[in-house]
Amino acid sequence: MSDIYENPLCARYASKEMQFLFSPDFKFSTWRRLWIALAESEQELGLPISDQQLAQMREHITDIDYELAAEYERKLRHDVMAHIRTYGEACPLAKPVIHLGATSCYVGDNTDIIQMRKALELIKGRLLGLISNLADFAEKWKDTPVLSYTHFQAAQPSTLGKRACIWLQDFMLDYERLIFELGKLRLLGCKGTTGTSASFLELFGGDKVKPGELEKKIAEKMGFDACMPISGQTYTRKVDSFIINILAGIGQSASKMATDLRLMAHMKELDEPFESEQVGSSAMAYKRNPMRCERIVSLSRHIESLCMNTAATSSNQWLERTLDDSANRRISIPEAFLAADAVLLLCINVIKGAMVYPKAMERHLRDELPFIATENILMHGVSQGGDRQELHELIRQYSQQAALRVKAEGEDNDLLDRLKADERFGLNDEILDELLDIRKFIGLAPEQTESYLEQYVRPVLADNRGELSEESSVRV
């Protein structure tokens, strides 16, 4: 075991793929790729940078001497300068042209955007994988009646598939917003210390066109359509806030679904996956705690808390630049992505392996259906010539008596027996079987499920078939 703190998001929860995107290797090799893109573009626009210098820079993209960089940073108290010096020692021919005309945010902010875009693409695949599994779940259980609740009190029945569509629609809304922000991401570019391009204007001998051309070339080399049209030294921190809000939205959707699943687990209608040797409690050996759903809620809460973090950072930027965002963003942005990655993996795992118990659902429906069916029974009594107001009052009295029997005495609900025994309702077993047919109470739930899947969900999945991530492994 290590004798220093490890972030649980890495040690326990997030995938290796997401961890890599926020790793030193990815970050600092991207810095070097940005320096190469800058030097190549400057050469293409006429600056005296040789092919040999560029070749040497390309030879040393990933062989980063972290010990040397750390030694430089201890002396210089500046991470970018430390890595410029370290890169320069690896490729001495290119040393004079590394970072030419740029400011620290050229590598720092542009790398942040690149990291977030790749991380969003990974989240997109995870989200599509969850949507696909939820769609299959909804399709499978679209006709299975389940007692619905408002205020966690028994209400009109629905179907399990329709309930799953409530969760599914939330994730579809998250997907729409993710696609929007992903499509809007732009590099910071290279406008210099305060965003005026003054240093590049000087480098290009006062040519006012070339600084803009330089940005276009860098954006193209790094796989982007454009750079931010306006910036100070940094890109606006509203971008961070927009993106973390997407992740928090996913957390909200996941937490809502996981909470519903926990409630269903309490009612013994559903269990999350449970391994043969898994222990639910150190004291109570019989327990099967919904620990995965609880973890989803727990991690989602952390993502949601980070929204205020990025909002505060965005609203407190001073003029063209301040550094009070730096340490904060090193923590909040990676943690939001790592937690969202973990949440989606857990959600896929739970939905793929969930164990549904329709018989338990039927029992709960039987317990409450006598109350739910009273309106139909009232209408039947009226059709047999009964007085509507008199029958309504009788149902009210019998319902209260039956409810008291259930609550105070712990007995079964005998409302139907009470109503059947009262000749004024004209009931018998055959009539009651017809009046209590559960299909009369679930409305259009099966049709709504099928329509939603067909019109909204399946087309999105079909358009993105190659991007679905089915990864669902849970380490602990």
C-alpha positions in Angstrom: 0.0 0.0 0.0 1.1 3.5 -0.7 1.9 5.9 2.2 0.5 8.9 0.3 -3.1 9.9 -0.5 -4.6 8.5 -3.6 -7.7 10.1 -5.3 -10.5 7.5 -5.0 -11.8 8.5 -8.4 -8.7 6.9 -9.8 -8.0 4.2 -7.3 -11.6 2.9 -7.2 -14.1 4.3 -9.7 -13.1 5.9 -13.0 -11.9 4.0 -16.1 -8.3 3.8 -17.3 -9.3 5.6 -20.5 -10.6 8.6 -18.7 -7.7 8.7 -16.3 -5.3 8.7 -19.2 -6.9 11.8 -20.7 -6.0 13.8 -17.5 -2.7 12.1 -17.0 0.7 13.9 -17.2 1.6 11.9 -20.3 -1.4 13.1 -22.2 -1.1 16.7 -20.9 2.5 17.3 -21.6 2.7 15.4 -24.9 -0.2 17.6 -26.0 1.8 20.6 -25.0 4.6 19.4 -27.3 2.2 18.8 -30.1 0.9 22.3 -29.7 4.5 23.7 -29.8 5.1 21.7 -33.0 1.9 23.0 -34.6 2.9 26.6 -33.7 6.4 26.1 -35.1 5.2 24.4 -38.3 2.6 27.1 -38.9 5.1 29.9 -38.3 7.5 28.3 -40.8 4.6 28.0 -43.3 4.0 31.7 -42.9 7.6 32.7 -43.5 9.4 32.6 -40.2 13.0 31.2 -40.3 12.4 27.8 -38.7 14.2 24.9 -40.3 13.0 21.5 -41.3 15.7 20.0 -39.0 14.4 22.0 -36.0 10.9 20.7 -36.7 12.1 17.1 -37.2 13.9 17.2 -33.9 10.8 18.5 -32.1 8.7 15.7 -33.6 11.2 13.1 -32.4 10.6 14.0 -28.8 6.9 14.2 -28.3 6.5 11.5 -25.6 9.9 11.0 -24.1 9.3 13.5 -21.3 11.9 13.8 -18.6 9.6 14.4 -15.6 12.5 14.6 -13.1 14.2 17.3 -15.0 10.9 19.2 -15.5 10.3 19.0 -11.7 13.8 20.3 -11.0 13.2 23.2 -13.3 9.8 24.0 -11.8 11.3 24.0 -8.3 13.7 26.7 -9.4 11.5 28.7 -11.8 8.1 28.3 -10.0 6.6 28.1 -13.5 5.4 24.8 -15.0 5.3 26.0 -18.6 8.8 27.4 -18.5 10.0 24.2 -16.8 8.7 22.1 -19.7 10.0 24.5 -22.3 13.5 24.1 -20.8 13.0 20.3 -20.6 11.9 20.1 -24.2 14.7 22.3 -25.3 17.3 20.0 -23.7 15.7 17.1 -25.6 15.9 18.9 -28.9 18.7 21.5 -28.7 18.5 22.5 -32.4 14.8 23.6 -31.9 15.4 25.2 -28.5 15.4 28.8 -29.9 12.0 28.5 -31.6 10.0 26.5 -29.0 7.1 28.6 -27.8 8.0 31.4 -30.1 5.6 34.4 -29.6 3.3 32.4 -27.3 2.2 32.8 -23.8 1.7 30.1 -21.2 -2.0 29.8 -21.9 -1.2 28.8 -25.5 -0.3 25.3 -24.2 -2.3 25.4 -21.0 -5.7 26.5 -22.2 -5.5 24.8 -25.6 -4.6 21.5 -23.9 -7.6 21.9 -21.5 -9.9 22.3 -24.5 -8.4 19.3 -26.2 -8.7 17.2 -23.0 -12.3 18.2 -22.5 -13.3 17.5 -26.0 -11.8 14.0 -25.9 -13.3 13.4 -22.5 -16.7 14.5 -23.7 -16.4 12.1 -26.6 -15.7 9.3 -24.2 -18.7 10.4 -22.1 -20.8 10.5 -25.2 -20.0 6.9 -25.9 -20.8 5.9 -22.3 -24.0 7.9 -22.4 -25.1 6.2 -25.7 -24.3 2.9 -24.2 -26.5 3.6 -21.2 -29.3 4.9 -23.5 -29.1 1.7 -25.6 -29.3 -0.5 -22.5 -32.2 1.5 -21.0 -34.0 1.3 -24.3 -33.7 -2.4 -24.3 -34.9 -2.5 -20.7 -37.9 -0.4 -21.5 -38.8 -2.5 -24.5 -38.5 -5.7 -22.5 -40.8 -4.5 -19.7 -43.1 -2.1 -21.6 -46.2 -4.3 -20.9 -45.3 -5.2 -17.3 -47.7 -3.5 -14.9 -46.2 -1.8 -11.9 -47.8 0.3 -9.1 -47.0 3.9 -9.6 -46.5 6.5 -6.9 -46.9 10.2 -6.3 -45.5 11.5 -3.1 -44.4 7.8 -2.6 -48.1 7.1 -2.0 -49.9 4.5 -4.3 -51.3 6.1 -7.4 -52.5 4.9 -10.8 -50.6 1.9 -12.2 -48.1 2.2 -15.1 -45.7 -0.2 -16.6 -42.0 -0.7 -15.7 -41.1 0.1 -19.3 -42.8 3.4 -19.1 -41.1 4.2 -15.8 -37.7 3.4 -17.5 -38.6 5.9 -20.3 -38.9 8.6 -17.6 -35.2 7.9 -16.8 -34.3 7.5 -20.4 -35.8 10.8 -21.5 -33.6 12.6 -18.9 -30.5 11.0 -20.3 -31.6 11.9 -23.9 -31.9 15.5 -22.8 -28.4 15.3 -21.4 -27.2 13.8 -24.7 -28.7 16.7 -26.7 -26.9 19.3 -24.6 -23.6 17.3 -24.7 -23.8 17.3 -28.5 -24.5 21.0 -28.6 -21.5 21.9 -26.4 -19.3 19.4 -28.1 -20.1 21.1 -31.5 -19.3 24.5 -30.1 -15.9 23.8 -28.6 -13.1 25.9 -30.1 -9.4 26.2 -29.2 -8.2 29.3 -27.4 -5.8 29.9 -30.3 -2.6 32.0 -30.0 -3.4 35.7 -29.4 -0.6 36.3 -27.0 -0.4 37.8 -23.5 -3.6 39.8 -23.5 -5.3 38.4 -26.6 -4.3 41.3 -28.9 -1.8 39.2 -31.1 0.8 41.9 -30.5 3.7 39.5 -30.3 2.7 37.8 -33.5 2.2 41.1 -35.3 5.8 41.9 -34.3 7.1 38.5 -35.4 5.4 38.9 -38.8 6.7 42.4 -39.4 3.4 44.2 -38.9 1.5 41.9 -41.3 -2.0 42.1 -39.9 -3.3 39.1 -41.8 -0.8 36.5 -40.7 -1.7 36.2 -37.0 -5.2 35.2 -38.0 -3.8 32.7 -40.6 -1.5 31.3 -37.9 -4.5 30.5 -35.7 -6.4 28.8 -38.5 -3.4 26.6 -39.3 -2.9 25.6 -35.7 -6.6 24.9 -35.3 -6.6 22.7 -38.4 -3.4 20.8 -37.2 -5.0 20.1 -33.8 -8.3 18.9 -35.4 -10.5 22.0 -34.7 -12.6 24.1 -37.0 -11.8 27.4 -35.4 -10.3 29.3 -32.4 -12.1 31.6 -30.1 -12.7 34.9 -31.9 -12.1 37.0 -28.8 -10.0 36.3 -25.7 -7.9 37.8 -23.1 -4.9 35.7 -22.1 -7.3 32.8 -21.5 -10.5 31.5 -23.1 -13.6 32.5 -21.2 -14.1 30.3 -18.2 -17.8 30.2 -19.1 -16.8 27.3 -21.3 -15.8 25.3 -18.3 -19.0 26.1 -16.6 -21.1 25.0 -19.6 -19.3 21.7 -19.8 -19.4 20.8 -16.1 -23.1 21.6 -16.2 -23.5 18.9 -18.8 -21.7 16.4 -16.5 -23.8 17.6 -13.5 -26.9 17.1 -15.6 -25.9 13.5 -16.3 -25.3 13.1 -12.5 -28.8 14.5 -11.8 -30.4 12.0 -14.3 -28.3 9.1 -12.9 -29.1 10.0 -9.3 -32.8 10.2 -10.0 -32.8 6.8 -11.7 -30.6 5.2 -9.0 -32.9 6.6 -6.2 -35.9 5.1 -7.9 -34.1 1.8 -8.2 -33.3 1.9 -4.5 -36.9 2.5 -3.7 -37.9 -0.5 -5.9 -35.2 -2.6 -4.2 -36.8 -1.7 -0.8 -40.1 -3.0 -2.1 -38.4 -6.1 -3.4 -39.5 -5.4 -7.0 -35.9 -5.2 -8.3 -32.4 -5.9 -7.3 -29.2 -4.5 -8.8 -26.5 -7.0 -9.7 -25.2 -9.0 -6.8 -22.2 -11.4 -7.1 -22.4 -14.8 -5.5 -19.8 -14.0 -2.8 -20.7 -10.3 -2.4 -21.4 -9.2 1.3 -24.2 -6.8 1.9 -23.5 -6.1 5.6 -20.7 -6.9 8.0 -23.3 -7.5 10.7 -26.5 -8.5 8.9 -25.6 -11.4 6.6 -29.0 -11.6 4.9 -28.8 -8.0 3.5 -28.5 -7.1 -0.2 -27.8 -3.4 0.0 -28.1 -1.4 -3.3 -24.5 -0.3 -3.0 -24.0 0.4 -6.7 -27.1 2.7 -6.9 -25.9 4.3 -3.6 -22.5 5.0 -5.2 -24.2 6.5 -8.3 -26.0 9.0 -6.0 -22.9 9.7 -4.0 -20.6 10.4 -7.0 -23.4 12.3 -8.8 -23.7 14.6 -5.7 -19.9 15.4 -6.1 -20.3 16.3 -9.8 -23.3 18.6 -9.0 -21.3 20.3 -6.3 -18.6 21.2 -8.9 -21.1 23.3 -10.9 -20.8 26.1 -8.3 -17.1 25.8 -8.4 -16.8 26.5 -12.2 -19.4 29.2 -12.0 -17.5 31.0 -9.2 -14.3 30.7 -11.2 -16.0 32.1 -14.3 -17.5 35.0 -12.5 -14.3 36.0 -10.7 -11.9 36.4 -13.6 -10.1 39.8 -13.5 -9.8 41.9 -16.6 -7.6 39.9 -19.2 -6.2 37.3 -16.7 -5.9 36.2 -13.2 -4.3 33.1 -11.8 -6.8 32.2 -9.1 -8.4 29.8 -11.5 -5.4 27.6 -12.0 -5.1 25.4 -8.9 -8.9 25.1 -8.8 -9.3 24.0 -12.4 -6.5 21.4 -12.0 -8.8 19.7 -9.5 -12.4 20.5 -10.4 -12.4 19.7 -14.2 -10.7 16.3 -14.1 -12.7 15.3 -11.0 -16.0 16.1 -12.8 -15.1 14.0 -15.8 -13.7 11.1 -13.7 -16.8 11.0 -11.6 -19.2 11.3 -14.6 -17.3 8.4 -16.2 -17.7 6.3 -13.1 -21.4 7.1 -12.8 -22.1 6.1 -16.3 -20.2 2.8 -16.0 -22.2 2.0 -12.9 -25.5 2.9 -14.5 -24.8 0.6 -17.5 -23.7 -2.1 -15.1 -26.9 -1.8 -13.0 -29.3 -1.7 -15.9 -27.6 -4.6 -17.8 -27.7 -6.8 -14.7 -30.8 -5.7 -12.9 -33.1 -8.5 -11.7 -36.8 -7.7 -12.0 -39.5 -9.4 -9.9 -42.9 -9.1 -11.6 -44.6 -11.2 -8.9 -43.7 -8.7 -6.3 -45.1 -6.0 -8.5 -48.3 -8.0 -8.9 -48.6 -8.3 -5.1 -48.3 -4.6 -4.6 -50.9 -4.0 -7.3 -53.3 -6.5 -5.6 -52.9 -4.7 -2.3 -53.8 -1.3 -3.8 -56.0 -2.1 -6.7 -59.2 -2.3 -4.6 -58.8 1.4 -3.8 -57.7 2.3 -7.3 -60.7 0.5 -8.8 -63.3 2.2 -6.7 -64.2 4.7 -9.4 -64.9 1.9 -11.9 -66.9 0.1 -9.2 -68.9 3.3 -8.6 -69.7 3.7 -12.3 -70.8 0.1 -12.4 -73.1 0.5 -9.5 -74.7 3.6 -11.1 -75.2 1.7 -14.3 -77.1 -0.9 -12.3 -79.5 1.8 -11.1 -77.8 2.9 -7.9 -77.7 6.5 -6.6 -74.3 8.0 -7.3 -74.0 10.0 -4.2 -75.2 7.2 -1.9 -72.7 4.8 -3.5 -69.9 7.3 -3.3 -70.5 7.7 0.5 -70.6 3.9 1.0 -67.3 3.5 -0.9 -65.7 6.2 1.3 -66.8 4.5 4.5 -65.8 1.0 3.4 -62.4 2.3 2.1 -61.7 3.9 5.5 -62.6 0.8 7.3 -60.5 -1.4 5.0 -57.5 1.0 5.3 -57.7 1.0 9.1 -57.8 -2.8 9.0 -54.6 -2.8 6.9 -52.8 -0.1 8.9 -53.9 -0.8 12.5 -54.4 -4.5 12.5 -51.9 -5.6 9.8 -54.5 -7.5 8.0 -55.2 -7.9 4.2 -57.2 -5.3 2.3 -60.8 -6.6 2.4 -62.4 -3.6 0.6 -63.6 -5.8 -2.3 -65.3 -8.2 0.1 -67.1 -5.4 1.8 -68.3 -4.0 -1.5 -69.3 -7.4 -2.9 -71.4 -8.1 0.3 -73.4 -4.9 -0.2 -76.1 -5.7 -2.7 -76.5 -2.0 -3.7 -73.3 -2.4 -5.9 -74.5 -5.5 -7.7 -71.1 -7.2 -7.7 -69.9 -10.7 -8.0 -66.6 -12.4 -8.7 -67.0 -12.4 -12.5 -67.9 -8.7 -12.6 -65.0 -7.8 -10.2 -62.5 -9.7 -12.4 -63.6 -7.6 -15.3 -63.6 -4.3 -13.4 -60.2 -5.1 -11.9 -58.5 -6.0 -15.1 -55.1 -4.3 -14.7 -55.1 -3.4 -18.4 -57.9 -0.9 -17.7 -55.7 1.1 -15.4 -52.3 1.4 -17.1 -53.6 3.7 -19.8 -51.3 4.2 -22.8 -48.1 3.3 -20.9 -47.1 0.4 -23.3 -48.0 2.5 -26.4 -46.1 5.6 -25.0 -43.1 3.5 -24.4 -43.0 2.0 -27.8 -43.7 5.4 -29.5 -40.9 7.1 -27.5 -38.4 4.5 -28.3 -39.3 4.4 -32.0 -39.5 8.2 -32.6 -36.8 9.5 -30.4 -34.4 6.9 -29.1 -33.8 4.3 -31.8 -32.9 7.0 -34.5 -30.2 8.5 -32.3 -28.8 5.0 -31.6 -28.9 4.1 -35.3 -27.0 7.3 -36.2 -24.3 6.6 -33.6 -24.1 2.8 -33.8 -20.3 2.9 -34.0 -19.8 5.1 -30.9 -21.7 3.1 -28.3 -19.7 2.0 -25.3 -20.9 -1.1 -23.7 -18.1 -1.0 -21.0 -19.7 -1.7 -17.6 -17.1 -3.2 -15.4 -17.1 -2.2 -11.7 -13.9 -2.7 -9.8 -15.2 -2.5 -6.3 
